[in-house]
Amino acid sequence: MPVPGELQFDDPAYLFEPKYDGFRGLLYVGPRHCWFRSKRCNTMTRFQDLAEQVGDEPRVRSAIVHGEIVSLDEEGRQIFRRMLAGRGHLHYAACDLLSPNGRDLRSQPPTRRKQRLERLIPLPLR
């Protein structure tokens, strides 16, 4: 059990990611249209403007990207309440590339998918 003051867990065999306080969403990028879907496969129409902005970034014809929609204040801090109220600057923190150009990458190691994501999309998005 960790003791206060101990060093944080750090091991090169593990993949660490920042914790985002927002809505998890899959970004679907198509040749003419982009949209978000929730983890329950509902279309997230509330964030359509963000989907169109973010969808211009990938250098692919089509893709499915996993990430988190967050609202940031002027200092870059995440504020979940602002997003619920429809305020703040919306951003998409892409964290995983599931399918570029119709190719299913889910069987590949997460580190390899992240490397491909970083080549296709400047991180963090928007």
C-alpha positions in Angstrom: 0.0 0.0 0.0 1.4 3.4 -0.9 2.6 5.6 1.9 2.2 9.4 1.7 5.4 10.9 0.4 6.4 7.9 -1.6 7.5 8.3 -5.2 4.7 7.9 -7.7 4.4 4.6 -9.6 6.7 4.8 -12.6 7.5 1.8 -14.8 8.5 1.8 -18.5 6.4 -1.3 -19.0 3.2 0.7 -18.3 1.6 3.4 -20.5 0.6 6.5 -18.6 -1.9 9.1 -19.8 -3.3 12.3 -18.4 -6.7 12.1 -16.8 -9.3 14.3 -18.6 -12.5 15.5 -17.0 -14.9 15.6 -19.9 -17.0 13.3 -22.2 -15.4 10.3 -23.8 -16.1 10.2 -27.5 -15.2 8.4 -30.6 -14.4 10.8 -33.5 -15.5 9.5 -36.9 -13.7 11.2 -39.7 -15.2 10.8 -43.2 -14.4 12.3 -46.5 -17.1 14.9 -46.2 -18.4 14.7 -42.7 -17.1 14.2 -39.1 -19.1 13.4 -36.0 -18.7 12.2 -32.4 -20.3 9.1 -30.9 -20.6 8.4 -27.2 -19.4 5.1 -25.6 -23.0 3.9 -25.9 -23.0 4.7 -29.7 -25.2 7.8 -29.5 -24.4 10.6 -31.9 -23.1 13.6 -29.9 -24.8 16.4 -31.9 -24.1 18.9 -29.2 -20.4 18.9 -30.2 -20.9 18.9 -34.0 -19.0 22.2 -34.5 -16.0 20.8 -32.6 -16.2 17.5 -34.7 -16.0 19.5 -37.9 -13.1 21.6 -36.7 -11.1 18.6 -35.4 -12.0 16.5 -38.5 -10.0 18.9 -40.6 -6.7 17.9 -38.8 -6.1 14.2 -39.6 -4.1 13.4 -42.7 -6.4 10.5 -43.7 -9.5 9.9 -45.8 -11.3 8.3 -42.9 -10.5 7.4 -39.3 -12.0 6.4 -35.9 -10.2 8.2 -33.0 -10.8 7.6 -29.3 -10.5 10.6 -27.0 -12.1 13.0 -24.6 -14.0 16.2 -25.2 -13.0 18.8 -22.6 -13.7 22.4 -21.8 -10.8 24.6 -20.9 -10.7 28.0 -19.2 -8.4 30.9 -20.3 -5.5 29.3 -18.3 -5.9 25.8 -19.9 -7.6 24.2 -16.8 -10.3 21.7 -17.4 -13.7 22.8 -16.1 -16.4 20.1 -16.4 -19.3 22.4 -15.3 -18.6 24.9 -18.1 -19.0 22.1 -20.7 -22.2 21.0 -19.1 -23.5 24.6 -19.3 -22.3 24.9 -23.0 -19.6 27.4 -22.1 -15.8 27.4 -22.3 -13.4 26.5 -25.1 -14.0 23.0 -26.3 -11.1 20.8 -27.2 -10.7 17.2 -28.2 -7.9 15.3 -26.5 -7.2 12.4 -28.9 -5.6 9.4 -27.2 -6.0 6.4 -29.5 -6.2 5.7 -33.2 -8.5 2.7 -33.8 -9.0 2.8 -37.5 -7.2 4.8 -40.1 -8.6 4.5 -43.7 -10.7 1.5 -42.8 -7.8 -0.5 -41.3 -8.6 -2.0 -37.8 -5.7 -1.4 -35.5 -7.2 -2.7 -32.3 -5.1 -5.8 -32.3 -1.9 -3.8 -32.4 -0.2 -2.7 -29.1 -1.4 0.6 -27.7 2.0 2.1 -28.0 2.1 1.4 -31.8 -1.4 2.9 -32.2 -0.4 6.0 -30.3 2.7 6.5 -32.5 0.5 6.3 -35.6 -1.9 8.8 -34.0 0.9 11.2 -33.4 2.0 11.1 -37.0 -1.6 11.7 -38.3 -2.9 14.3 -35.8 -1.1 17.1 -33.9 -1.7 16.5 -30.2 -3.5 17.7 -28.3 -6.3 18.5 -30.7 -8.0 21.9 -30.8 
